Amino acid sequence: MAVAALIAVAVVVLAWQRPTPTVALPLRPAGEISLPGDSSRFDYASLDADRGLLFIAHLGASQVIEVDVHANRVVRVIDGVDQVHGVLVVPQQHRVYATATAANQLVILDEDTGARLGQAPTSDYPDGLAYDPQHHTIWTTNETGGSETVIDADNGHIRGTVDLASEAGNVAYDPATARMLVDVQTRDVLAVIDPATLTITRRLPLPGCDHNHGLTLDPAHRMAFVACDGNATLLTIDLNRWKVLGTQRVGDDPDVLAYDPSAGRLYVAAESGRLTTLDQHDRRLTVAGRAHLADGAHVVAIDPTTHRSYYPVPHGTTGQPALLSFDSTR
């Protein structure tokens, strides 16, 4: 009986490890913009859709690159943001926030001029960012520090720290509950934090997930999407009942997630360069496309007004750094 059970488990594991079939992506090329600098690693990107300004973290060059996606040109390059990982534009503040990981700092930039307005200390290895509009704070995920540093979006003062007691993944603001959601990636748990008291109010276990890092929300339909980079799995979480609604296979080492709310489409970009697009209907996801997009295409940003998606990559068609853009075909 025990042998039969072990064989059954082995069959399930082997089936799960088989390469997922390619499904043509519902995208068509819309353009390519040459980016300055060398072909070192890019990280997060953040779009001010109204102004058409895309801010890209060029980690390997310690630069934030600002691109006007309406005019298809690079506006400016902001130097000196040491090993920049996270970048977040907050149009209400007319500011851009970036994590200088090598310096363990949050850097505050003027969206209009690129001027450096200030910085604030964080814990170890600051990575992803989120904005809490109710309390006007920036939440900085300290990956190896295992915490969130909460920083005043106006003056850069530290409001407090939340200890997660484990390595931290990405963070997101839930407007329906005015709570922060954080991946606790070495425990495969989604933590819910009350930003008023800076206390953890819930820890949701994520069965079937190995190392939950990526995170984005569909607030209107009360869902969270969690990418597990240890086993190339996407989990859909019901934020009403706090349970897993479903799982999907995605590209190896999924990293950045982006959701287009008006189209109901989720984009999961992976370190492997494989992109998965999934469509949401009746709070369920179905795979719309799954294929290799480009080497190094682990970052995606979406314009919810045009449904155009953007991917900074180390090597474009000319072999130089480039910003690839794609339009949806359906």
N, C-alpha and C positions, 0 to 999 in steps of 0.2 A: 504493500500500500504506500509506504514511504517512498519507495523507488519510483512508483508511478506518479506520485505527486511531484517529485523532483524533475522527472522527465517533462511533465506538463508545464512546470515553471520555466524550464530551459527552452521549450518550444515557444512560449510567450515572449521570453527575452530575445531570442533570436529573430522572431518576427518583428519585434519592435525596433531591432537594430538594423534591419534591412534598409537600404537607401530608399527614400521616398521617391515616388515617380515624379517626373517633371510635368508640370502643367503650364501651358503658355501663359505668360503674364498679360493681363488686360491693359497693357501700356504701349504707347508708341513714342519714340524719341521726339522731344520738342526743342532740343537745343543743347549746346555745350559752351560753357564759359571757361576760358583759361584762368587758372588761379596762380597767384604769385608764389614764389618760394620753392623749396625742394619737395621731393616726393616722400616726405616722412608722414607719419600718421596724422589723420584728421580725427576729431572726436565729435562732440555734439554740435547741433546747429539749431538756431531758433529764428523764426520768421515773424516780423511785424507785417501781417498780411495787408493792412490798410495802406501802408506806405511802400510795400514791396521791398523791404529791407531785410535781407537774410544775413545773420551773423553766424560765422563758422569758426569753431575752435580748431586751429592748426596746432595740435599738441606738439608735434616734433619740432616746430619752429618757434614755439612760445608766442604765437600771434593770434589775434582775433581778426578775421577777414570779413569786411562788410561788403555785401554784394547787392546792387540794385537789380532785382530780378525783372523789373518792368523795362529798364533800359538795357539789360543784359551787359552790365559792366561792373567791375570792382570799384567801389567808392573809395575805400581806404583800407590800410593795414595798420593795426594797432599792435605795436611791439611791446615786449617786456612783461607778458603775462606768463610766468614761468610754468611750463608744461601744462598749459590750459586744457582742462577736460570739459567741464560743464560750461555752457553759455546759455543765458536766458534773457531775452528782451522783454521788458514790461512796458508797453506803450503808455499806460496810464501814468507811469513815473517818468517817461522819456529817458529811461536808463537801460543799460545793459549790465548784467551781472555775470561774472566769470570766475571759475575756480582756478586759482593758481596752485596747482597740486604740489609743485616742488617747493613752494614757499608756505604751504598750509595757510592760504589766505583766500578770502573772497575779494575780488577786485570790482569796483563800481565805476562804470564808464557812462559818459554822456552820449545818448543815442544820436544826437544831432551833430556833435563835433568829434566824437571819439576821445575827448579829453578824459583823463583819469581823475575821477572825483574823490576817490578814497579807497581804503581797503579795511578789512576786518580780519582778525585772526580766527582760524578754525582749528579743529583737531586734525588728526593724521589722515592724509590722502583725501581731501575734499574732491567730490566727483559731481554727481547730479544735483540739480537745483529745482525748486518749486517756489511759487509766489502765493502767499495767503493774502488775498485782497481785503479781507475783513479786518485783519490785524496789521496790515501793511508790513509784512515781514517776508524775508527771504529765508527759505529752509535749505541748508547746505548739508548734503549727505557726506559724512566722513567715513569712507569705505572701511579702511583698516582701523580707524579710530572707534568704529562701532557706535556712532552717535550722530545726532543731528544738531548742528549749530544754528540757532534762530537769530537772525540779524534784522535790525530795523532797516526797512527799505529806503527810508528818507535820509537818516544820518549815519548809518553804518554801525550803530551801537549794538552790542550783544544783548539780546533780550533773555537768552537762556540756552541751556543745553539739555537734550534728551538722550539719556544713556540707553542704548538698545541691547547692551550686554552681548553683542555678537556683531559680526561683520555686516555692514549696511549696503543695501542696493539702492535702487532709485526711490524717489519720493514724489507724491502727487497730492494736490489739493482737491477735496471732494466738496463742490459748492452746495450740494443738497444737504449735507450734514455739518458743513463748516469744520470738517475734520481733515487731518493729514493721514495719508496712507504711506507706509514705508515697507519696502522689502527688507526682511532680515535674512540675508541670503545664505548664511552658513547654518541656519536652523530651519530653513524652508518654512518660514512663517511670514504672514502679512500682519504688520502691527498697525493699529489705529490709535492716533494720538489726538487728544484734546488740546488745540493750540492756546486756549485760554489759560489752562493750568499746566501745560507741558507735561502731561501724564499719559501713559499708555492705558487705554481703556479696554482694548481687546487685542488678543493674539490669535490669529486664525491660522491653524495648520494647513499646509498645502500638500495633500497626498498626491503622489505621482510627480512631484517636482524635485529636481536636483539643482540647487543653487539659484534661487529666484533673484534675478538682477533687473530685468527690464520691467517697466510698469507704465501703463497709461489707462485712462478712464473713459467710459461713455456715461457721463452723468445723467443724461436724459433718460437712459434705459436702465440706470442703476446697475452698471456692470464695470468690473475692473478686468484688465487683461494683464497677465503676468507671464513673462518669458523666463524660462529656466534654462540657463546656458549649459548646465552640466549634462542634460539629456535631451536638448533640442526640442523642448516641449512648451506649448502655449496653454495656459490655463485661463478659462473664463470664469470669473467669480460673480455670483449673485450678491449684490451689496444690500439687498433687502433681507435675505434669509441667511447670508453669510455661509454660503456653501459653493462648492465647485459645480458649475453648470456643464462643463465639457472640457475636453483636451484635444489638442491638435499637434501633429508633428510639423516642425518648421526647420529652417536651415540650421546647420551645425553652428553652435556658439551664437545664438541670437543675442542681439545687443539692444539697439534702439527701436522703440515702437512709436508709431504715429497713427492717430485716428482721425479720419475725415468724418465729422458727425453728420453733415448734410447728405453725404453719399452712403453713409453707413459702412465704410470700408476701413479695415485695419491693415497697416503695413508693418511687417516684421522684418527688419534688416539684420543680417547675420555677419559675423566675422568671416565666414566662409565665402562671402560675396553672394550668397543665395538669398533672394528676396521671396517672401511669402505674402500674398495679399488674400485677405479673408473678408467676406461680406456678411453683414449682420442682418438677419431677418427674424422677427419674433424672439429676440434675445438669444439666438443661436447663430454660431459662425459656420460658414462653409468656405472651403478653399476655392478662391477664384483664380489663383495663379501661384506657381511655385517653380522658380528657375534661377539659374545663375545670372545676376545682373551685371556685375563687374567686380574684379578683384578689389578688395578693400572697401566695398560698398556696405559698410556696417552702420551707416548713419542715414537717416531719412527725415525730411521735413515736408509738411503738407501745407499747401495753400487751400483752405476750405472754401474759398470763393471761386477759384478756377479749377480745383481738383488736381492741380499740377503737383507733382512730387519732385523733390530735389535730393541729390546724392553727391556729396563731395568725395572724390576719390583721388588717390595718389597718382594714378596714371589714366589719362583720358585717351582719346584716339591718337593723339600726337605723342603719347608717352610722357607728357607733362601733367602736373596736377590740374584737375578740372572739376567743374560743377556740372553734373549731368542732370537734365530735366526731362520728365516724361509726362505726357497727358494720358488720361484714362480713356480707354476705348469702349468701356461699357460701365 
